Amino acid sequence: MTAWENMLLAAVLLTGFAAVGSSRLATGIRALGAQGVLVGVLPLVHSVAGWNPRMVGFGAVVATTKGVLFPWLLSRAIRASQTRRETEPVVGYGASLALAAVLLPAAFWLADRAPLAVSQAGALMAPTAFTLMGMGLFLMVARRTAVSQVLGYLMLENGIHTFGLTVFTHLPLLVELGVLMDAFVAVFAMGIAIDHINREFDHMDTTRLTSLKG
Amino acid sequence: MPSLGTGLNVLIGLAAAPLLPGIIARVKAMVAGRRGPPPLQGYYDLIRLLHKDHLRSRTATWVFGGAPAVGLAAVVCGLLLMPVGRQPAFFSFEGDWMVLLGCLALARWCAILAALDTGSGFAAMGASRDACFSALAEPALFILLAGLARQTGELSLSGMVAGLAPSAGLTDAPGLALLAAALGLALLAENARIPVDDPNTHLELTMIHEALVLEQAGPDLALMLYGAALKLWLFGLLLMNLLVAFADSFAVWCGMILMAAGIGVVESAMARLRLLKVPPLLVGAAALAALGFALIWRTTP
């Protein structure tokens, strides 16, 4: 089981790299969609006890929400705003990739030292979770367009979800659904916010919002 | 240890290397619907160039004359260190993978010095680009070879390749696949193939490797071309060692021909990247290698 789990986690990290290293917003959205599906399937591979209908059902809900619903919402936002790419990121794409690559050993270091609860998670689970959280935070800080920041938020959420799996084999359904609901509402609200910013200013560059006066 | 079989592998490499660019050109022509040059065209070119006179710029010094020979010798030294599938290398010692990368760096350094020595603006521009891109590709190579060393617990190339097949299981597959992907990208970059550099272009603004060898002619150019073919052979061997470490040398030769055909297909299907897009690609290759290294570091007990 660990072998498949590792493969899945490597694929998750690759989608993270793709999102960090591409200037095209559509590529980032697709990468995050794929990542959502992979993270949704993760509990099924991770489980030692075998599958039960509840897990399969929940995996399907997570995969469709993150793999279909969110990408659809975000694609609509970029289509409405005619923004295809992030033109002037705060940190360039080569440097971003290099930073993401540096983040990985840092996450390994952190995972070794963090007092994690005893679990059956493979050696890669916690470091992947930390890397995703770091890359998500980085995207939110280092990109200007609102869509990229939402992508960073989603990656952060994926990281938290993955981290949850290291602690529990499966979370209580209510907690999981609550988190997913929060993420959904957040993306929905951000989509509306992007739409409003875009309608008001004809772009979705968030840095210029700082000069707004009340 | 030097033995008859390993020496034969080196000789086959020396003899067959110019075949690879010929196969690539042939496959590209076939995909484009042309007949293309014969696969042996590389040899014809070398013979033709060797019959020509030396033609050197008046501003060039002995560096220009010596660089192609030293560069070629460095690549041949690299070839001596490279195992072929199950068969070990001609020479093998602990840490020889660093010497291999050093040999490649020395060959490139010679080419760059020769380009600068002529005082030609275009050659210097090519030298600058080549230095920049190879400096970005080198970390990927170092990290991926370090990953192989970690995977097998061996410090010589022959030991790594010999230990790869027995030590690798399903758990290590993602890490090794990432290393292979990084090596594929580094191979295309180091050998001036599309999408990094277009070997057919002679447009000054876009060419990289072709600008580097712009000033060489006749036998000098023949040495440079032969060195480039050997370098492609060397990288092909490294890729084959990673993909089919368990194979005997005949299977490796077949794999090399398939690889050349694969490069031809990639070159037909893709366009050259804009120069500004190349560094992110190479940093991406290094990131892939780092990811693979990290996975192997964790999964190897």
Interface residues (C-beta under 8 A of the other chain):
Chain A: T2 A3 N6 M7 A10 A11 L13 L14 F17 G21 Y93 G94 L97 A98 A100 A101 L104 P105 F108 A123 L124 P127
Chain B: G169 L170 T171 A173 P174 G175 L178 P279 P280 V283 G284 A286 A287 L288 A290 L291 A294 L295 W297 R298 T299
